[in-house]
Amino acid sequence: MAAPVRPTSGRFDDIFIRRKRRARLRVGLLGEHLPDFAASLAAQGYRRDAICKTVSLAHWFGAFSSAAGINSAAELTEELVEQYLAKRVRLGGMRAEDAQRARGRLHRLLAFLREREVIAPDTEPPLTPKEQLLCEFVDFSRDHRGIRPTSTLAGHRKHAGAFLDSLGEQACATGLGTLGAASIRRFLVSHCESLGRSERIAATIALRGFLRFARIRGYVPRDLVTVVPVIPRYRLDRVPPVLAWEDIQKTIRAVDPKSVKGRRDRALLLILATYGMRIGQIRALRLDDLDWRAGTIRFLGVKGGRDVVLPLTAKVGEALVAWLKARPGVAFREVFLRLRVPIRPLRSNLYPLIERHARKAGVTAPIVGARTWRHGRATRMLERGVSLKTIRDMLGHRSIESTFIYTKVDLPMLRQAALEWPGGES
């Protein structure tokens, strides 16, 4: 069985065992900062050998900077990093292919010094007129229209940014004053040509929102919202993609429970299969949401839904215990972490993780993402006679109407309701 990832002690004496070496690192331009820098690297999950290399490199970079006339750590810059690396490569002290890795280590040093306010934070370049408009639009959408999900705001910004790109020099507050219907229609035709139906709907919603914002702010002289067509959407008009329950079980069985990564992935997939939660809810799961005494697990509500507290099943509980025993000992309270340093909570959509295990298990379904698992769990419950209200409560839907979509994939029930083809048997 693979050994759990053990945290590296942040104590300088434990990282640098030789007293003379510790004494040498504590002097010089960066001497007073290196012990804390080493501790911060340990807190991010870096191993002892990597910390030793990074801190030693920082020490020699400090010595180079002192020789170059730098008298304070506050004066260190990326330009000095490049000068130092170029000199090391030129003198043969470092191979050119190793310079990129060293550059990353020294940039971590500068980021640490900025976080501690030793170095002044980077001054961001002034926003362009287009960027100013987009920032105003996103703030307006969030503060006045109540749009909260970060992904929704990012989509609004993307489509509005594409529209402003199409305007060229008109992409500023004053330039919008000459905006006309023809420019909007031309953009829609070219922008939506390569988009699928759902993305076209998102694009038109974002553009109507932007034009409404521009009218309220007085950037356009008349209401242009009506120029953007409304693409009709009908409730329950499509069957949700569903991953067969057998494929879900095969995928979970394909995960190696002996490796640290396998323990994490197995616990994550079991939660996804057992409760049908959204990936965002699983990523947000914190240690405080696991009530071992009461035997419950809590998921935060999303998309206007409610928080959900559910029984912690034995299988999920055992998988979580196996993962938590191997989980890196870092300060984050989120349950699931990435295992590459710097260690931090999972942030991606996790589709590659799910697909990798599904394909390894021999699952041939074209779509295997988290949404198909969620739909698979809901339809599994429906097949077993669970009421729509119970399914709604478990999935955290705000309205039971959102749960009706799963009745469309109860194929035996649909076959019973189907009418015979006119003309009798063929």
KEVEXMAR-315070 format. One record per residue: residue in one letter; x, y, z of N, C-alpha, C in turn. Coordinates in steps of 0.05 Angstrom, whole numbers, plus 5000, padded with zeros to 4 digits. Layout:
residues N
AXYZXYZXYZ
...
END
This chain:
residues 426
M501749765000500050005000501850255000
A501150444983502750694981502550845008
A504850955016504851105041503451365038
P502051455059500651715058502651935055
V501652165044503352395041503652525068
R506052535079506452645105507352935103
P506353115120507253395118510053425127
T511553605114514253675123514053875145
S515653835166515654025188516654295178
G515354505188516154775179518454895195
R519354745215521554845232524154855216
F525555075217528055115202530054905211
D530154845237532054655247531554375237
D529054305231528354045220528954015190
I528754245176529254245148532254245142
F533754415155536654435152537854335178
I538754085177539653955201542454055210
R544154115191546854205198546854495208
R547954525231547854785244549355005228
K551654935217553155135202551655225177
R550155035165548655125141546355305149
R545055245171542855425181543955705187
A546355715199547555965206548256125181
R549155995160549856135135547356245122
L545156095123542756185109541356415124
R541956435150540656645166541856925163
V544156935148545457195144545157275115
G545757525109545557625082542957775077
L542557845053540258015045537557895053
L537357625050534757495055534757335081
G536857345096537157175120534857175139
E533757415144531557425164528857315153
H528657295126526157205114526156905107
L528456775105528556505095527256295114
P527556325141526056125158523056135153
D521956375151519056385146518356295118
F520056345099519656245072519555945071
A521455825085521555525087519055425099
A518055555121515655465134513155485116
S513155695099510855725081510855515060
L513155435050513355215030512454955042
A513254905067512354665081509354655084
A508154885090505254905093503754845067
Q505054895045503854845018504354555009
G505654395025506054115019508554035005
Y510454225002513054164989514653985007
R516053794995517753605010520353735019
R521653615037524053735049526253785028
D526753595010528853644991528253874972
A525653904965524954134948525154394963
I524454394989524754645005527654715008
C529454525012532254575015533354704989
K532654594966533654704941532654984937
T530055034943528855304938530055504956
V530455444982531555635001534455684995
S535955484988538755524981539055704956
L537355654936537355824912536656104920
A534756144938534056414946536356554960
H537856404976540256514990542256614970
W542856454950544856534930543856764912
F541256764908540156994893540457244910
G540057224936540457464953543257554953
A545257364953548057444952548657584925
F547657484903548057614877546857894877
S544557924889543258194889544758384906
S545858294928547558464945549958564930
A551258374915553658454900552958644877
A550358644869549458824848548659094859
G548959134885548359394897545659414910
I544259194913541559194926542059184956
N540859364971541359384999538959285016
S536659225004534359145019532758935002
A531458755016529758555002527458694988
A526758924997524559074984525159154956
E527759154948528459244921528659014901
L528058764910528358534892526158544870
T526858474846524958484823525358234806
E523358204787523557984768525958034749
E526658284744528958344726531458234739
L531758264765534158164779534257854777
V531857724779531757434776532857354748
E532057494727532957424701535957474698
Q536957694710539857744709541457524723
Y540457434746541757234761541856964746
L539556884735539456634720541256644695
A541256874681542856894657545856864665
K546656984687549456964695550156674703
R548356534717548956264725549256084700
V547556124680547655964656550256034640
R550856294639553256384624555856274636
L555956254662558356164676558455864679
G556355724670556355434671555455324697
G554455494715553455394741550655284740
M549355314717546555214714546055154684
R544854924679544154864651541755024643
A541655084617539455254607536755124613
E536554864611533954724615533154734645
D535054784663534354804691533555084700
A534155274682533555554690530555604693
Q528855464678526055514680524955424708
R525955194717525155094743526155284765
A528555384762529655584782528055844781
R527155924757525556164755522956134771
G521655904769519255864784519755884814
R521955764823522555774852523056054862
L524456214846524956494854522456664852
H520756604834518156754832516456684857
R516656444867515256374892516356544915
L519056584915520256754935519157034934
L519057154910518057424907515157444915
A513557234908510757234916510457224946
F512157074959512157054989512857335001
L514857464990515657725000513457934996
R512057914973509758104969507558044988
E506957794993504857715012505457825040
R508057825047508857925074509358225073
E508758355050509058645046511958735050
V513858555045516658635044517158785018
I516058674997516158804970513458924965
A513459154954510859284947509459124927
P506759104928505258944909505559054881
D505358874862505458964834503359164828
T504059374814502059574805500959484779
E498359444779497059344755496859564734
P497259504709497059704688494159814687
P493860064679491160184678489460024659
L486860014665484959864648484560014622
T484159864601483459984575480460064577
P479560234559476660314559474860064557
K475659864541474059624539473959474565
E476359444579476459304604474859444626
Q474859714625473259864644470259804640
L469359804615466559744610465859464620
L467559264614466958994623466858974653
C468659104667468659094696466159224707
E465359444695462859574704460459394699
F460459264676458259084669458058844689
V460358724695460358504714459358594741
D460358824750459558924777456558984777
F455559104755452659154752451058904753
S451958694739450558444738450458314765
R452558334780452658214806451158374827
D451558634828450558804849447658894845
H446858924820444159034814442258824803
R443358624790441558414779441658154796
G443458144815443557924834444757664822
I446357684801447557454789449957374806
R449957134817451957054836453956854826
P453156634812455056434805457456554789
T459856494797462156604783462256514754
S461456264749461456164721459556324703
T457256404715455356554699456456834693
L457656954713458857224708461057204688
A462656994689464856954670463756924642
G461556784639460256754613459257014602
H457957174619457057444611459357614602
R461557604617463857764610465057674583
K465157404579466257304554464757394530
H462057364530460457434507460357744503
A460157894525460258184522462958274512
G465058144521467758214511467958164481
A466857944472466957884443465358094427
F463158184439461558394425463158654423
L464558734445466158974445468458954425
D469658714424471758674404470858724376
S468358654370467258694344466858984337
L466759154357466259434353468759594347
G471059474352473559624347473859864364
E474260104352474760354367472260444381
Q469860334375467460404388467160274416
A469060104423468859944448469760114472
C468260324477468760504500466060634507
A465960764530463460884539462461094519
T464161254509463261464490462661344463
G464161144455463661024428461060884426
L459960784448457360644447455060824439
G455561084440453361274433452561254404
T454261154387453561124358452660834351
L452360674371451660394366448860374354
G448660194333446160154320445359864318
A442959814308441959544307443559374287
A444559494266445959334245448559214257
S450059364274452459254286451859014304
I449659034318448858824337448158574321
R446558604300445758374284448158234270
R449958404260452358284247453958114267
F454258224291455758074312454357814318
L451757824322450357574329450557364308
V450457434283450657244261453357104262
S455457264264458257154263458957014289
H458057124312458857004338457456744343
C454956724336453356494343453456264323
E454756324301454856124279456055854288
S458155874304459555624313458755524340
L456755654353455955574380453655384379
G453455214400451255034403448855184414
R446555054416444055184424444255314451
S445255164471445355274498447255514500
E449455504485451355724485450255964470
R448655914449447356144436445456284454
I443956124470442156244489443656414509
A445956304519447556454538448656704526
A449456694501450556934487448457154485
T445957084477443857284474443057394501
I442957234521442357334548444457534557
A447057464553449157644561449057904546
L448557894520448458134504446058314511
R443758194516441458354525442158484552
G443458334570444258444596446158684592
F448058654573449958874569448659114558
L446859084539445459304526443559444547
R442359284565440759404586442459574605
F444759464612446659604629447559864615
A448259854589449160094575447060304574
R444460224571442260414570441860544597
I441960394618441660504645443860694652
R446260634644448560814649448661054630
G446961054610446961284592448961264570
Y450161024565452161004544450960974517
V448460874515447060864489444561034492
P443861184470441661374472438861244472
R438660994463435960874462436160584469
D433860464475433760184483434160004459
L436359844460437059664438436659374446
V435559324469435259054479433458884459
T431459014449429558874431430858784405
V433158894398434458804374435458514376
V436158434400437258164405434857974406
P434857774389432557584389432657404414
V430257324422429957144445429656864434
I431656694440431456414431429656264450
P427556144440425556024458426755784473
R426055754498426755524514424255404526
Y424055144523421655014533422554814556
R421054834578421654654600421254364592
L423154204601422953914596423053844566
D424454014550424453964521426553774512
R428353694530430453504523430853294545
V431753064536432352854555435152894566
P435552894593438252944603440052714598
P442652764593444552544588444852384614
V444752124612444851954636447051734632
L448751704652450651484651449451244665
A449451014652448250774663449450704690
W447750604707448550544735450850334734
E450750144716452849944714455450074707
D455450274689457950414682459050574705
I457250694721458150834745459550644764
Q458450414769459650214787462350114776
K462450074750464949984737467150194741
T466450444738468350664740469450674768
I467750644788468750654816470550414822
R469850184812471549944816474249964803
A474450134782476950154768479050324782
V478250464803480050644818481750474837
D484350534837486250394854485950494883
P484950334902484550424929487050424946
K489350334935491850324950493450574948
S493250724926494750964923493451204936
V494951404943493751644955491751784937
K492551804911490751934892488251754888
G488651494888486351314885484351334909
R485451364933483651404956481951654953
R483351874944481852124940479752094919
D480551984896478651964874476351774880
R476851554895474751374901472651504920
A473651644940471851784958470151984943
L471452134924469952344909467852214891
L468551994877466651864859464451734874
L464951624898462851504914460851714923
I461851944931460052164938458352244914
L459552264891458152344867455952144860
A456651884862454751674855452551644876
T453251674902451351624923449351844927
Y450352094924448552324931447752484906
G449152454884448452604860448952904862
M450852984879451453264882452953374858
R452753644855454253774834457153784842
I458953804822461853814827462554054845
G461254284841461754514858461254464887
Q459154304893458454234920460454044932
I461553864916463553674926466153824930
R466854004912469354154916469154324941
A466754434948466454614971466154454997
L466054194996465654035020468054085039
R467454145064469454205084469453995106
L471553975121471753785143469453835163
D468654085167466554145186463854045176
D463553975150461053875140460653575145
L462653445156462553165162461953135192
D459553055199458853015227458952715233
W461252625243461652345247459852235270
R459352405290457752315313454852275304
A453852465289451052445280450752265255
G453052215241452952045217451652185194
T452352445190451152605168453352745152
I452652825128454452985111452753215100
R453853455099452453685091453653795065
F451953865046452853995021451554275019
L453154465012452154735009450254754985
G448154924988446354964966447655134944
V446955084919447855244896445455304879
K445855494860443755574841441055644856
G441355774879438955844893437655624909
G438855384908437755154923438555174953
R437654974967438054964996440454785003
D441554835027443554655038442154375042
V443754165038442653895040444253745061
V442953635081444153465101443153185097
L444952995092444152715085445652515103
P444552275106445952075121448551995108
L450651965124453251885114453251575113
T453151475088453051185085455651055094
A455550795101457850655110460050645089
K459350595064461350585042462750855038
V461151065037462351335034464051405058
G463051335082464551395106467251255107
E467251005099469750855098471750965078
A470651045054472351165034473551435043
L471851595057472851845067474951815088
V474651615106476651565127479251485114
A479151305094481651225080483051455067
W481451645055482651875043483752065064
L482252115085483152315105485652225119
K486051955122488551855134490951915116
A490451915090492651965071492852255063
R490852415069490752695060493052855071
P494353015054496653185063495853355087
G497653385106497053545130497453835126
V495753965111495854245106493554385120
A493654655120491654805136488954825123
F488654755098486054785084483954605098
R481454715100479254565112477654415091
E478054475065476654325045477454025046
V475553855041476153565043477953475020
F477453564996478853454973480953664963
L483453564961485653734953487053624928
R488253794913490053704892492653604906
L493953414893496253284906498953374895
R498853544875501353674865501853924880
V504353974887504954224900504954454881
P504154694890503154744917500354624922
I500154474944497654344950495554554957
R493154524945490954704951488354564944
P486054674951483554544945483154514915
L481654294908481054254880479454484869
R480054574845478654794833477554734805
S478654534792477854484764475054354763
N474054314738471454194735471553884739
L473953774742474353494748473453304726
Y472753404702472053224681474253034673
P476853134670478952954663479252724683
L478952784709479152584730477152364726
I474652444722472452254718472852094693
E473552234671473752094645476051894646
R478251964659480551784660479751514673
H478351524695477451274708475351124692
A473551284679471451154663472651004639
R474551134625475750994602477450754611
K478750784634480250554644478450324650
A475950374659474050164665472750054640
G473350164617472150074592469450184586
V468650404599466150534594466250674566
T464350614549464450724522462350944517
A460851014537458851234534460251484525
P459051634506460351874495460752094516
I458952114535459052324556459152184583
V461252244599461652114625462052314648
G461452574643461952774663460152764687
A460652944706459252934731456252964728
R455353114708452553154704451152894697
T452452724682451152474675451052294699
W452852314718452752164743450452264760
R450052534761447852644776445152554765
H444952564739442452464726442152164730
G444352024729444251734733443251664761
R444151814781443251764808440251824811
A439352044799436552114801434751914787
T435551824763433851624749433951354763
R436151284776436351034791434351044814
M434151274827432251304849429351284839
L428951404816426251404804425451114797
E427250964785426750684778426050514802
R427150594825426750434850424250534865
G422750714853420250794865420451024884
V422751164885422951394903421351624892
S419951764910418251984901419852224891
L418552384874419852624863420652814885
K418952834905419553014928422152934942
T422452674946424952574959427352634942
I427052584916429252644897429852934897
R427853104897428253394898429853474923
D429053364946430353434971433253344972
M433753114960436453004960438253164942
L437253234918438853384899439053684905
G437353774924437454064932436154244912
H434254144896432754314877431054514893
R430854754883429254954895426254904890
S425654794867422854744860422654454849
I420454324855420054054845419854044815
E419254274802419054284773421754204760
S423954284775426654214765427053914765
T425653764781425953484784424353324763
F422353454751420653324732422153214708
I424453344702426053264678426752974679
Y427052864703427952584705425752384698
T423252474698421152294690421352224660
K422852384645423052334616424952104610
V426652024630428451804624427551544638
D425151544648424051294658422851144634
L424551004619423750884594421550684596
P421650504616419350314618416650454620
M416550674636414050814640413250954613
L415251054599414651184573413650984553
R414750744553413850534534410950464539
Q410150454565407450394571405550604561
A406550854561404751074553404751114522
A406550984508406751024479404350914465
L403451054444401250954428402250774406
E400550584397401350414375401450574349
W403350484332403550614306401150554289
P399950754276397550714259398050504238
G396150334234396350134213396949854223
G397249834249397749564260400549464256
E400849204258403549074256404549094227
S407149114225408249114198408948834188
END
